[in-house]
Amino acid sequence: MNSPSPWVERWSHLLAPGTTVLDVACGPGRHLAWFAGRGHAVTGVDQDIERARQQVPSAELVCADIEAGAWPLQRDGQMRTFGAVVVTNYLWRPLLDNIVGSVAPGGILLYETFAAGNEAFGRPSRPDFLLQPGELLRACTAMDVVAYEHGYLPDPPRMVQRIAALKPAADGARPPESKRIAL
């Protein structure tokens, strides 16, 4: 099994026990396995779910080309929401609103992908697949940002942008003290 992203691992303590987790473009399921191993019900969506099915047989897996059709995570015409939504190494801008909208009130978004400047290190190199400075911050304006980074990572060399953001609870309550991070 591949280990989880250090970013996801670092901020996973913000999830309440038993929180439902959605992994968008889950690939072979490394984050599904990470969260399932910690007692979370996990759902993954990808156009190829076979490797994830082998790694996390208990996961709810949705096989869909999320770039070509309607958002597949709906129930009775309503977007499903999850206590946590995880996205790594994936960007399709038309889905940003659906991704943020899939975070339940009181839930968290953990997002990490390639950013402008990565073209100096290889793929992806097309601007369509590289976040611009502050782009995740702009996508999360209605959320409480716990952490945000945009910069260079050395191993392997790459430019990334990443965010951990909490969606306010339905009653507007602030996150409990245990979820607040002093900077």
C-alpha positions in Angstrom: 0.0 0.0 0.0 1.2 3.5 -0.8 1.3 5.7 2.3 -1.1 8.6 2.5 -0.1 12.1 1.6 1.8 13.7 4.6 -0.7 16.6 4.3 -3.7 14.4 4.6 -2.0 12.5 7.5 -1.1 15.7 9.2 -4.6 17.1 9.3 -6.6 13.9 9.6 -6.9 14.4 13.4 -9.5 17.1 12.6 -12.0 14.4 11.6 -14.5 13.3 14.3 -14.5 9.6 15.0 -16.6 7.7 12.5 -16.8 10.6 10.1 -17.7 9.7 6.5 -14.9 10.3 4.0 -15.1 10.9 0.3 -11.9 10.5 -1.7 -12.3 12.2 -5.1 -10.2 10.6 -7.9 -9.2 8.0 -5.4 -6.9 6.0 -7.7 -5.6 2.8 -6.0 -7.2 3.9 -2.7 -4.3 4.9 -0.5 -6.4 7.5 1.4 -9.4 5.2 1.5 -7.2 2.6 3.2 -5.8 5.2 5.6 -9.2 6.4 6.8 -10.9 3.0 6.8 -8.0 1.8 9.0 -9.0 4.5 11.4 -12.6 3.5 11.6 -14.1 5.8 9.0 -16.7 4.8 6.5 -15.1 5.6 3.1 -16.4 6.3 -0.4 -14.2 6.7 -3.4 -14.9 7.9 -6.9 -12.7 7.3 -9.9 -13.0 6.1 -13.5 -11.1 3.0 -12.6 -11.9 1.5 -9.2 -10.5 -2.0 -9.4 -7.2 -1.3 -7.5 -9.1 0.5 -4.8 -11.6 -2.4 -4.6 -8.7 -4.8 -4.0 -7.1 -2.6 -1.4 -10.2 -1.6 0.5 -13.0 -4.1 -0.1 -15.3 -2.4 2.5 -15.2 0.9 0.6 -18.2 2.2 -1.3 -16.7 2.7 -4.7 -18.3 4.7 -7.5 -17.0 4.2 -11.0 -17.5 7.4 -13.0 -15.8 9.7 -15.4 -16.4 12.8 -13.2 -15.1 15.1 -15.9 -17.6 14.0 -18.6 -20.9 13.6 -16.8 -23.1 14.8 -14.0 -21.7 14.7 -10.5 -22.2 11.0 -9.5 -22.6 11.4 -5.8 -26.2 12.4 -5.5 -29.2 10.9 -3.8 -32.7 11.8 -4.7 -31.4 14.7 -6.8 -29.4 16.2 -3.9 -25.7 16.3 -3.6 -24.4 13.8 -1.0 -22.3 15.3 1.7 -19.4 13.8 3.8 -17.7 14.7 7.0 -14.4 14.9 5.1 -13.6 15.3 1.4 -10.0 14.4 0.3 -8.5 15.3 -3.0 -4.8 14.8 -3.9 -3.0 15.1 -7.2 -6.1 16.0 -9.1 -7.6 19.2 -10.6 -10.6 19.7 -12.8 -11.8 23.2 -12.2 -15.4 22.7 -13.2 -15.7 20.3 -10.2 -14.4 22.7 -7.5 -17.9 23.8 -6.5 -19.1 20.2 -6.3 -16.1 19.2 -4.2 -16.5 22.0 -1.8 -20.3 21.4 -1.8 -19.7 17.8 -0.8 -18.3 18.8 2.5 -21.0 18.5 5.2 -21.6 21.3 7.7 -18.9 20.9 10.4 -16.8 18.8 7.9 -13.3 19.3 6.5 -11.8 19.6 3.0 -8.3 18.3 2.6 -7.0 19.2 -0.8 -3.5 19.0 -2.3 -2.5 19.2 -5.9 0.0 20.6 -8.3 0.5 24.4 -8.6 1.8 26.9 -11.1 5.6 26.5 -11.3 5.4 22.7 -11.5 6.1 23.0 -15.2 9.8 23.5 -14.3 9.9 20.0 -12.8 7.8 17.9 -15.3 4.2 16.8 -15.4 1.7 18.1 -15.1 2.9 21.2 -16.9 -0.3 22.5 -18.6 -1.9 25.5 -16.9 -5.2 23.7 -17.0 -3.9 21.2 -14.4 -1.9 23.6 -12.2 -3.5 25.7 -9.5 -2.8 29.4 -9.6 -1.7 31.3 -6.4 -4.6 31.5 -3.9 -7.0 29.5 -6.1 -7.9 27.0 -3.3 -8.4 29.9 -0.9 -10.8 31.5 -3.3 -12.7 28.2 -3.7 -13.0 28.0 0.1 -14.2 31.5 1.0 -17.2 30.2 2.9 -15.0 27.9 5.0 -12.7 28.3 8.0 -9.1 27.8 6.7 -7.0 25.8 9.1 -3.9 25.6 7.0 -2.9 26.7 3.5 0.4 26.3 1.6 1.6 27.1 -1.9 5.2 26.3 -2.6 8.0 23.9 -3.5 8.3 20.4 -2.1 11.7 18.6 -2.7 10.9 14.9 -2.7 10.0 14.5 -5.5 10.6 18.1 -6.7 7.3 19.8 -7.4 5.1 22.8 -6.7 2.0 22.2 -4.8 -1.0 24.1 -3.3 -2.8 22.6 -0.4 -5.5 23.5 2.1 -7.3 22.2 5.2 -10.6 24.0 5.6 -13.6 23.4 7.9 -17.1 24.1 6.7 -19.1 26.0 9.4 -21.6 23.8 11.3 -25.3 24.2 10.2 -25.9 26.3 13.3 -23.0 28.6 12.5 -21.1 27.3 15.6 -17.3 27.6 15.4 -15.2 24.5 15.5 -14.7 23.0 19.0 -11.5 24.0 20.7 -9.9 20.7 19.8 -10.2 21.6 16.1 -8.7 25.1 16.4 -5.1 25.5 15.5 -3.0 28.3 16.9 -0.7 29.7 14.2 
